[in-house]
Amino acid sequence: MNTYASVVVIGGGVMGTSIAYHLAAAGVPDVVLVERDELGAGSTSKAAGGVRAQFSDEVNIRLGARSLEKFARFGQEIGADIGLHRVGYLFLLSTPEDVASFEASVRLQNALGVPSRMIDPAEARRLSPLISTDGLLAAAFSPDDGHCTPEAVVHGYAAAARRLGAHILRHTAVTGIETRGTTITAVTTTLGRITTDTVVCAAGAWSQAVGAMAGVDLPVRPLRRQIAVTEPVPGGLPPALPMTIDFTSSFYFHAEGPGLLVGMSDPDERPGFATDTHDRWIPRLAAAMERRAPALLDLRRTGGWAGLYEVTPDHNALIGEATSVSRFLYATGFSGHGFLQGPAVGEVVRDLYLGRVPFVDVTPLGAGRFAADAPRPEVNRV
C-alpha cells in the first residue's frame, strides 16, 4: 500500500473518530484514520460514560458544555442512538476546602451558562437515595450532565465519517512518521506507507510514543483504572439516579441497567499499560462505600473491566499544534475526561487544521506549557 492522505488521524477512539468526522463534514478530502485495533478498543470502550460540564477550568467547562449540546442532538446530526441519560452529576463534598473550591467552580460555571448549583446534604440524598449524609457538608449538582454509551458514540462518528468519504484502517499500527526537515512527508504503517503532510495524534495513552516518532514531546502516561458492575439493586433504582461522586475518595456510581456501575481511583496504581483486572482495589472501594453508601456493600459484583487513563502532569488535556514540526496536531492526555469532551474537541481540531478560530481558545492547553512552567491543573477530577 502506498496511498495519499490530506490528513492522517492516529487513534480510533472517541477523539479520533470525532476528529475524522468533523474534518470530513467540513469537506476535507482524503481523511484517513488509522487504528491499531478495533475502533474504541482503547480507553473509550472502558470509560464509565459520564458526560458533564462541571469543571474548575474555563476551557474544560466550555468543552464539556459544547459536547453536552452535541450529545443531545447526536441522533439528529449523526443518526445513532447513544443511550443518553441526562440525570445529572452529583459531587458529594466532605471538607470545607472542597466546598469552597466547588463554590468557586459553580460561580464560574454559572457565568458560562451551566446550570449547576450548590445543594445541602438533604437535597443530595433526595437526588441519590443510596448515599449516607454522615459527614457530608454540601454537594454540587447540574441537571444537564449524565451518561451515555461510549461505543455507540465511537461507531456513530466512524459511520458518519465513512459516509462523508473518510477512510478508516482498522488493525493497522503506525510504525513511523517520516519528515524532511520540519515537514511531515509520510506515515508508515503495518499496511504500508501513507503520503501526507499532516498528522493528528489522538492516540490516547499511546500518544507519547506517537509524538516521539515526529520528535514531539507529549507528556502522557497510561494509568490503569478499574470499574465494577453489580447485580440488580433490591427494590429497584430511582428513575433519575445521578452520576454520584464522593469527591474525597473518588468513589462513584451510576445506574447500569437494574444494577450499578461503580469505580474509584487507586492511589497505589503505577503508570503502565496493564489492563488486566485484580481485587487489590476492592478493600479501598469497600471502605469508601461503607462511609458514603453503605447500602451498596451487600451488592454482589457481576462483572467489571480495566482501562487506561491518559494522564498528564497537571491532569489536563493537551490540545494544539506542535512548534518543532509543521502540521503535527494533537488532542490527547485528557486524564479521565476525554470521552465527554470528544464532540467539542473534534470541532476544535477541525478549526485548527483549517486555520479557523475555534469556539474556545485552547492555547493554554498546548503541550509546551510544561517546559514554560505554566501548568493548568484541573481540580474537579474523577
C-alpha positions in Angstrom: 0.0 0.0 0.0 1.3 3.4 -0.9 -1.6 5.9 -0.7 -2.2 9.6 -0.1 -4.0 11.4 2.7 -4.5 15.1 3.2 -4.5 14.3 7.0 -3.8 11.1 8.9 -5.6 10.8 12.2 -3.9 8.3 14.6 -6.3 6.7 17.0 -9.7 5.2 16.7 -11.4 6.1 20.0 -13.9 8.9 20.5 -11.3 11.6 19.9 -10.0 10.2 16.7 -13.4 9.3 15.2 -14.9 12.7 16.2 -11.9 14.5 14.6 -12.2 12.4 11.4 -16.0 13.1 11.2 -15.6 16.8 11.7 -12.8 17.1 9.2 -14.8 15.1 6.6 -18.0 17.1 7.4 -16.1 20.3 6.7 -15.2 19.0 3.2 -11.7 18.0 3.9 -10.8 15.3 1.3 -8.8 12.1 1.8 -9.1 11.9 5.6 -7.5 8.7 6.8 -7.9 7.3 10.3 -5.5 4.6 11.5 -6.4 2.4 14.4 -4.2 -0.5 15.5 -7.1 -2.5 17.0 -10.8 -2.3 16.7 -12.5 1.1 16.9 -12.9 2.2 20.5 -10.8 -0.7 21.8 -8.5 1.6 23.8 -9.7 3.8 26.6 -13.0 4.8 25.1 -14.8 1.4 25.4 -13.6 1.1 29.0 -14.9 4.5 30.1 -17.7 4.9 32.6 -19.6 7.0 30.0 -20.1 10.1 32.2 -20.7 13.4 30.4 -20.5 16.8 32.3 -19.6 20.4 32.3 -18.8 20.7 36.0 -15.1 21.6 35.8 -12.9 24.1 37.5 -11.1 25.2 34.3 -12.9 27.6 32.0 -11.7 25.7 28.9 -12.9 22.4 30.2 -16.3 23.9 31.2 -16.7 25.3 27.6 -15.6 22.0 26.0 -17.9 20.0 28.3 -20.9 22.2 27.7 -20.4 22.2 23.9 -20.1 18.4 24.0 -23.3 18.1 26.1 -25.1 20.0 23.3 -23.7 17.7 20.7 -24.5 14.6 22.6 -28.1 15.8 23.0 -28.5 16.1 19.2 -26.3 13.2 18.3 -29.2 11.2 16.8 -30.2 14.2 14.6 -26.7 15.0 13.5 -25.1 11.6 13.3 -28.1 9.2 13.1 -27.2 7.0 16.0 -28.8 6.3 19.4 -26.1 6.7 22.2 -28.3 6.0 25.2 -28.0 9.4 26.7 -29.4 9.8 30.2 -29.3 13.4 31.4 -29.7 12.5 35.1 -27.1 15.0 36.3 -23.7 14.7 38.1 -23.8 15.0 41.9 -20.4 15.7 43.7 -20.6 15.0 47.4 -18.3 17.2 49.5 -17.0 16.5 52.9 -14.3 19.1 53.6 -14.6 22.9 53.9 -11.8 23.2 51.4 -13.7 21.2 48.8 -16.9 23.1 49.5 -15.1 26.4 48.9 -13.4 25.1 45.7 -16.7 23.9 44.2 -18.5 27.1 45.2 -15.9 28.9 43.1 -16.3 26.4 40.3 -20.1 26.8 40.3 -19.9 30.6 40.1 -17.7 30.2 37.0 -19.9 27.6 35.5 -23.0 29.7 36.0 -21.2 32.7 34.4 -20.6 30.4 31.4 -24.3 29.3 31.2 -24.0 25.9 33.0 -27.0 25.4 35.4 -25.0 23.9 38.3 -25.8 24.7 41.9 -24.6 24.0 45.4 -27.1 22.0 47.4 -27.4 20.8 51.0 -27.0 17.2 52.2 -30.7 16.6 52.5 -31.3 17.5 48.8 -28.3 15.4 47.8 -29.9 12.4 49.5 -33.2 13.1 47.8 -31.4 13.0 44.5 -29.3 10.0 45.3 -31.2 8.0 48.0 -28.5 5.3 48.3 -26.0 7.6 50.0 -25.4 8.3 53.6 -25.1 12.0 54.6 -22.9 11.4 57.6 -20.1 13.9 57.5 -21.4 15.4 54.3 -21.2 19.2 54.3 -22.6 20.1 50.8 -22.9 18.9 47.2 -22.7 20.3 43.7 -25.2 19.3 41.1 -26.0 20.0 37.5 -29.1 18.5 35.8 -27.6 18.9 32.3 -24.9 16.2 33.0 -25.4 12.5 32.7 -24.0 9.4 31.0 -24.3 7.6 27.7 -22.7 4.7 25.8 -19.1 5.3 24.6 -19.1 2.5 22.0 -22.2 3.9 20.4 -20.6 7.4 20.1 -17.4 5.9 18.5 -19.3 3.8 16.0 -21.7 6.6 15.2 -18.9 9.0 14.4 -17.0 6.4 12.4 -20.0 5.5 10.3 -20.8 9.2 9.6 -17.1 9.9 8.7 -17.2 7.0 6.2 -20.4 8.2 4.7 -18.6 11.6 4.1 -15.6 9.9 2.4 -13.1 9.3 5.2 -11.1 6.1 5.1 -10.7 4.1 8.3 -8.0 1.5 8.6 -8.5 -0.9 11.5 -5.9 -3.4 12.8 -3.3 -1.1 11.3 -0.4 0.0 13.5 1.6 3.2 12.9 5.3 2.3 12.7 6.8 5.7 12.0 6.3 9.3 10.9 8.7 10.5 8.1 9.9 14.1 8.0 12.1 16.2 5.7 13.5 18.9 7.9 10.5 20.2 9.9 7.9 19.0 7.3 6.0 15.7 7.7 6.1 13.7 4.5 4.5 10.3 5.3 3.2 8.0 7.9 4.3 4.4 7.8 2.1 1.6 8.9 1.9 -2.2 9.0 -0.2 -2.0 5.8 2.2 0.4 4.0 3.1 4.0 3.6 0.7 6.9 3.5 2.0 10.1 1.9 0.8 13.1 3.9 1.9 16.4 5.3 -0.4 16.5 8.3 -0.9 14.2 11.3 -3.4 14.4 14.1 -2.3 12.4 17.2 -5.4 11.2 19.0 -3.8 8.0 20.4 -4.7 8.4 24.0 -2.5 6.5 26.4 -0.1 5.7 23.5 0.4 9.3 22.4 3.9 9.8 23.9 5.2 7.1 21.6 3.4 8.6 18.6 4.7 12.0 19.3 8.3 10.7 19.6 8.0 9.4 16.1 7.9 13.1 14.9 10.2 14.4 17.6 7.3 15.9 19.6 7.1 15.6 23.4 3.7 14.7 24.5 3.9 14.0 28.3 1.2 11.4 28.6 1.4 8.4 30.9 -1.0 5.4 30.9 -2.7 4.6 34.3 -5.0 1.7 34.9 -8.4 2.4 36.3 -11.0 -0.3 37.2 -14.8 -0.5 37.1 -17.2 -3.0 38.6 -20.8 -3.8 37.8 -23.2 -5.0 40.4 -26.3 -7.3 40.5 -29.7 -5.6 40.3 -30.4 -3.3 43.3 -33.2 -4.8 45.5 -36.3 -2.7 45.3 -35.1 -1.0 42.1 -33.3 2.3 41.4 -34.7 5.8 41.3 -35.7 6.6 37.7 -33.2 9.6 37.5 -30.3 8.5 39.7 -27.5 10.9 39.0 -23.9 10.0 38.5 -22.8 10.3 42.1 -19.2 11.0 43.2 -17.8 11.0 46.7 -15.2 13.6 45.9 -12.9 12.9 48.9 -12.4 9.3 48.0 -13.2 9.5 44.2 -15.8 6.6 44.7 -18.6 7.0 42.2 -21.6 5.1 40.8 -24.4 5.4 38.3 -27.2 3.2 37.1 -26.2 0.3 34.7 -29.4 -1.4 33.8 -31.0 -2.6 37.0 -27.7 -2.6 38.8 -24.8 -0.1 39.3 -21.6 0.7 37.7 -19.0 1.6 40.4 -15.4 2.8 40.4 -12.8 4.9 42.0 -9.1 5.8 41.7 -6.4 3.6 43.2 -3.5 5.7 44.6 -1.3 2.6 44.6 -1.6 2.1 40.8 1.6 2.8 39.0 1.9 4.0 35.4 1.8 1.2 32.8 -0.2 -0.4 30.0 -1.6 -3.3 32.1 -5.4 -3.7 31.7 -6.0 -7.0 33.5 -8.3 -6.8 36.5 -7.4 -7.5 40.1 -9.0 -7.2 43.5 -6.4 -5.2 45.3 -8.5 -2.1 45.0 -11.6 -3.7 46.5 -10.8 -3.1 50.2 -10.4 0.6 49.5 -13.6 0.6 47.4 -15.5 -1.2 50.2 -14.2 1.3 52.8 -15.5 4.2 50.7 -18.8 2.5 50.2 -19.1 1.9 54.0 -18.6 5.6 54.6 -20.7 7.1 51.9 -23.1 4.5 50.6 -23.3 1.5 53.0 -26.4 0.2 51.2 -24.1 -0.9 48.4 -21.9 -3.2 50.5 -24.2 -6.2 50.1 -24.5 -5.9 46.4 -22.7 -8.8 44.5 -20.3 -7.9 41.8 -21.3 -9.5 38.5 -18.6 -8.1 36.2 -16.0 -5.5 35.6 -13.1 -4.3 33.5 -10.0 -2.2 33.5 -9.0 0.5 31.1 -6.4 3.2 30.8 -6.5 6.9 31.8 -4.1 9.0 29.7 -2.6 11.2 32.4 -0.6 14.5 32.1 1.4 16.1 34.9 -1.4 18.6 35.6 -4.4 16.3 34.8 -5.5 18.4 31.9 -5.6 17.9 28.2 -3.0 18.5 25.5 -4.7 20.2 22.5 -2.8 22.1 19.9 -0.2 22.0 17.1 3.5 21.3 17.6 6.1 24.0 17.1 9.0 21.8 16.3 7.5 20.1 13.2 4.8 21.6 10.9 1.3 20.2 10.8 1.5 17.8 13.7 -1.7 18.4 15.7 -2.6 16.6 18.9 -5.6 16.0 21.1 -4.7 13.7 24.0 -3.9 13.5 27.7 -7.4 14.1 28.8 -6.8 12.5 32.2 -10.2 10.8 32.5 -12.4 13.4 30.8 -11.7 12.6 27.1 -14.8 10.8 26.2 -17.1 13.5 27.5 -15.1 16.2 25.6 -14.7 14.3 22.3 -17.5 16.0 20.3 -16.3 19.5 21.1 -12.6 18.7 20.6 -13.5 17.3 17.1 -14.7 20.8 16.3 -11.6 22.4 17.8 -9.1 20.3 15.9 -11.1 20.8 12.7 -10.7 24.5 13.1 -7.0 24.3 14.0 -6.5 22.2 10.8 -8.4 24.7 8.7 -6.8 27.8 10.2 -10.0 29.0 11.8 -10.5 30.4 15.2 -12.1 27.7 17.5 -15.1 28.5 19.6 -12.8 28.2 22.7 -9.2 29.3 23.0 -7.2 26.1 23.7 -3.8 27.8 23.5 -3.3 27.3 27.3 -3.6 23.5 26.8 -0.6 23.4 24.4 2.0 20.7 25.2 4.7 23.4 25.6 3.1 24.7 28.9 5.2 22.3 31.0 8.5 23.5 29.5 7.3 27.1 30.1 6.4 26.2 33.7 2.8 27.1 33.1 0.8 24.1 34.2 -3.0 24.4 34.1 -4.4 21.9 36.7 -8.0 20.7 36.6 -9.3 20.3 40.1 -12.7 18.7 39.5 -11.3 15.3 38.6 -12.9 11.9 38.9 
